[in-house]
Amino acid sequence: QVQLVESGGGLVQPGGSLRLSCAASKHTLDYDYYTIGWFRQGPGKEREGVSCISSSDDMTQYADSVKGRFTISRDNAKNTVYLQMNTLKPGDTAIYYCAAFAGAGLSLYSQDYNYWGQGTQVTVSS
């Protein structure tokens, strides 16, 4: 059974940082062959793509709202993808999900992803 597990969420003050992790068993979902994306859904908002990283060449893509503040990276040996979030704002408050689709390429469209984690809550508040 494919399972993506997010961790690292929590409560942080505006201007603070958090690092989210998305891990999976290499036996069920080998990140060497999957593009991994991060999505978020804030209160009363639709789910939006935040960032993604391709399987083949580590190309990355970011939503305009997080460019320059968030950084996505991967450690294929650990089968884990990270989302480093800096200079957090109250508007970043959301449940953050990681997702995966087989193959290379980049996408911030949720319908392109086949596998999803359960999400981790990020709250930015003073």
Salt bridges, closest charged atoms under 4 A:
ASP30 OD1 - LYS26 NZ 3.10
ASP32 OD2 - LYS26 NZ 3.82
GLU48 OE2 - ARG40 NE 2.66
ASP58 OD1 - ARG74 NE 3.88
ASP64 OD1 - LYS67 NZ 3.16
ASP92 OD1 - ARG40 NH1 2.87
ASP92 OD2 - ARG69 NH1 2.75
